[in-house]
């Protein structure tokens, strides 16, 4: 079973908790555990580190807009976080960009949309080779 690191700030907490029982996966929940105001960057870092260490195959990050968590997660080497609002964006994020973290906007999508996007994210393969792989490989900055 695929391992997914999932994290959310206070704005994404409720959606995170609703998603976990509906998607079959080995969930690694890095928090938050309530609706008290908190720093989204903390949870983006925890998910990114799980990806980097190979402890999770994929990551899911949720905040109100999805913007903050996507910016924060993309600061980490070999983490490709994509903010998606529909299944077409999810498919492109996986096939063209090899995204390994799906960022969701709790204020702009429904639970049903979130589930559909996550399920598609997990089964869609990267189109390795050719122009997409070359482009993705050119993203990371040298040390």
The 8 nearest C-alpha neighbors of each residue, nearest first, counted from 0:
[[1, 24, 25, 2, 23, 3, 26, 56],
 [0, 2, 24, 25, 56, 3, 55, 57],
 [3, 1, 25, 55, 56, 26, 24, 0],
 [4, 2, 57, 26, 58, 55, 27, 56],
 [3, 5, 27, 58, 46, 55, 28, 26],
 [6, 4, 59, 28, 58, 60, 27, 3],
 [7, 5, 60, 30, 29, 42, 28, 59],
 [8, 6, 61, 11, 12, 60, 62, 31],
 [7, 9, 39, 11, 10, 62, 31, 12],
 [8, 10, 34, 12, 36, 11, 35, 37],
 [11, 9, 63, 62, 8, 12, 105, 34],
 [12, 10, 62, 61, 7, 8, 105, 9],
 [11, 13, 15, 9, 7, 14, 10, 8],
 [14, 12, 16, 15, 11, 17, 10, 34],
 [13, 15, 17, 16, 11, 12, 18, 105],
 [16, 14, 12, 18, 13, 17, 11, 19],
 [15, 17, 13, 14, 18, 19, 12, 20],
 [16, 18, 14, 15, 19, 13, 20, 21],
 [19, 17, 15, 21, 16, 20, 14, 22],
 [18, 20, 21, 16, 22, 17, 15, 26],
 [19, 21, 18, 22, 17, 23, 16, 24],
 [22, 20, 18, 19, 23, 17, 114, 24],
 [23, 21, 19, 20, 24, 18, 114, 118],
 [22, 24, 21, 25, 20, 19, 0, 26],
 [25, 23, 1, 26, 0, 22, 2, 3],
 [24, 26, 2, 1, 3, 0, 27, 23],
 [27, 25, 3, 24, 28, 2, 4, 5],
 [26, 28, 4, 3, 5, 29, 25, 2],
 [27, 29, 5, 30, 26, 4, 6, 31],
 [28, 30, 6, 5, 27, 45, 42, 31],
 [31, 29, 32, 6, 28, 7, 42, 8],
 [30, 32, 8, 33, 7, 12, 6, 29],
 [31, 33, 30, 12, 34, 9, 35, 29],
 [32, 34, 35, 31, 12, 9, 30, 13],
 [33, 35, 9, 12, 36, 10, 32, 8],
 [36, 34, 33, 9, 37, 8, 32, 31],
 [35, 37, 9, 34, 38, 8, 10, 33],
 [38, 36, 8, 9, 35, 39, 31, 34],
 [37, 39, 40, 41, 8, 36, 42, 9],
 [38, 40, 8, 41, 42, 68, 37, 43],
 [41, 39, 43, 38, 42, 71, 44, 68],
 [42, 40, 44, 39, 43, 38, 45, 37],
 [43, 41, 45, 44, 6, 40, 39, 7],
 [42, 44, 40, 72, 46, 45, 41, 68],
 [43, 45, 47, 41, 42, 46, 40, 48],
 [46, 44, 42, 48, 47, 43, 49, 41],
 [45, 47, 49, 43, 48, 4, 44, 58],
 [48, 46, 44, 50, 49, 45, 72, 43],
 [47, 49, 51, 45, 50, 46, 52, 44],
 [50, 48, 54, 46, 52, 47, 55, 51],
 [51, 49, 47, 53, 55, 48, 52, 54],
 [52, 50, 48, 53, 49, 47, 77, 78],
 [53, 51, 49, 54, 50, 48, 55, 47],
 [52, 54, 50, 55, 51, 49, 56, 48],
 [53, 55, 49, 52, 50, 56, 2, 51],
 [56, 54, 2, 50, 3, 53, 57, 49],
 [57, 55, 2, 3, 1, 50, 53, 54],
 [58, 56, 3, 99, 55, 100, 4, 50],
 [57, 59, 100, 4, 3, 5, 46, 101],
 [58, 60, 5, 101, 100, 102, 4, 6],
 [61, 59, 102, 6, 7, 5, 103, 68],
 [62, 60, 7, 11, 103, 102, 65, 104],
 [61, 63, 11, 65, 10, 8, 64, 104],
 [62, 64, 105, 10, 106, 104, 11, 65],
 [65, 63, 104, 66, 62, 106, 105, 107],
 [66, 64, 104, 62, 103, 102, 68, 67],
 [67, 65, 69, 64, 68, 70, 82, 62],
 [68, 66, 70, 69, 65, 71, 39, 62],
 [67, 69, 71, 70, 43, 66, 65, 72],
 [70, 68, 66, 72, 71, 67, 80, 102],
 [69, 71, 67, 73, 68, 72, 66, 74],
 [70, 72, 68, 69, 73, 74, 40, 43],
 [73, 71, 43, 69, 74, 70, 47, 68],
 [74, 72, 75, 70, 71, 80, 78, 79],
 [73, 75, 72, 71, 76, 70, 78, 44],
 [76, 74, 73, 78, 72, 77, 47, 44],
 [75, 77, 78, 139, 74, 73, 51, 140],
 [78, 76, 79, 75, 51, 139, 50, 73],
 [79, 77, 76, 75, 73, 80, 47, 99],
 [80, 78, 98, 99, 73, 100, 77, 81],
 [79, 81, 100, 69, 98, 73, 101, 72],
 [82, 80, 101, 102, 83, 98, 100, 92],
 [81, 83, 102, 103, 65, 69, 101, 80],
 [84, 82, 88, 85, 89, 81, 103, 102],
 [83, 85, 88, 108, 82, 103, 86, 104],
 [86, 84, 88, 87, 83, 89, 116, 112],
 [85, 87, 89, 88, 116, 90, 119, 84],
 [88, 86, 90, 89, 85, 91, 84, 83],
 [87, 89, 91, 86, 90, 83, 85, 92],
 [90, 88, 86, 92, 87, 91, 83, 120],
 [89, 91, 87, 93, 88, 92, 94, 86],
 [90, 92, 94, 88, 95, 93, 89, 87],
 [93, 91, 96, 89, 98, 90, 95, 94],
 [92, 94, 97, 98, 125, 90, 91, 96],
 [95, 93, 125, 126, 91, 124, 92, 90],
 [96, 94, 91, 131, 93, 92, 97, 126],
 [95, 97, 92, 98, 93, 94, 135, 131],
 [98, 96, 93, 125, 95, 94, 92, 99],
 [99, 97, 79, 93, 96, 92, 80, 100],
 [98, 100, 57, 79, 80, 58, 97, 78],
 [101, 99, 58, 80, 59, 57, 98, 79],
 [100, 102, 59, 81, 80, 58, 82, 60],
 [103, 101, 82, 60, 65, 81, 61, 59],
 [102, 104, 61, 65, 82, 105, 83, 60],
 [105, 103, 65, 64, 63, 107, 106, 62],
 [104, 106, 63, 11, 107, 108, 62, 103],
 [107, 105, 63, 104, 108, 64, 10, 62],
 [106, 108, 104, 105, 109, 64, 84, 63],
 [109, 107, 105, 112, 106, 104, 113, 110],
 [108, 110, 112, 111, 113, 107, 105, 106],
 [109, 111, 113, 112, 114, 108, 14, 18],
 [112, 110, 114, 109, 113, 115, 108, 116],
 [113, 111, 109, 115, 110, 114, 116, 108],
 [112, 114, 110, 116, 111, 115, 117, 109],
 [113, 115, 117, 111, 116, 112, 118, 110],
 [116, 114, 112, 118, 113, 117, 119, 111],
 [115, 117, 113, 119, 86, 114, 118, 120],
 [118, 116, 120, 114, 119, 115, 113, 121],
 [117, 119, 115, 121, 120, 116, 114, 122],
 [118, 120, 116, 122, 117, 121, 123, 115],
 [121, 119, 117, 118, 123, 122, 89, 116],
 [120, 122, 118, 119, 123, 117, 57, 124],
 [123, 121, 119, 120, 124, 118, 117, 93],
 [122, 124, 120, 121, 119, 93, 90, 94],
 [125, 123, 94, 93, 126, 122, 97, 121],
 [124, 126, 94, 97, 93, 127, 95, 123],
 [127, 125, 94, 95, 124, 128, 131, 132],
 [128, 126, 132, 125, 129, 131, 94, 124],
 [129, 127, 132, 126, 131, 130, 133, 125],
 [128, 130, 131, 132, 133, 127, 126, 134],
 [129, 131, 133, 132, 134, 128, 135, 127],
 [132, 130, 134, 95, 133, 129, 135, 128],
 [131, 133, 128, 135, 134, 127, 130, 129],
 [134, 132, 130, 136, 131, 135, 137, 129],
 [135, 133, 137, 131, 136, 132, 130, 138],
 [134, 136, 132, 137, 138, 133, 96, 131],
 [137, 135, 133, 134, 138, 132, 139, 131],
 [136, 138, 134, 135, 139, 133, 140, 132],
 [139, 137, 135, 136, 140, 134, 77, 133],
 [140, 138, 137, 76, 141, 136, 77, 135],
 [139, 141, 138, 142, 137, 76, 136, 77],
 [142, 140, 139, 138, 76, 137, 136, 77],
 [141, 140, 139, 76, 75, 77, 138, 74]]
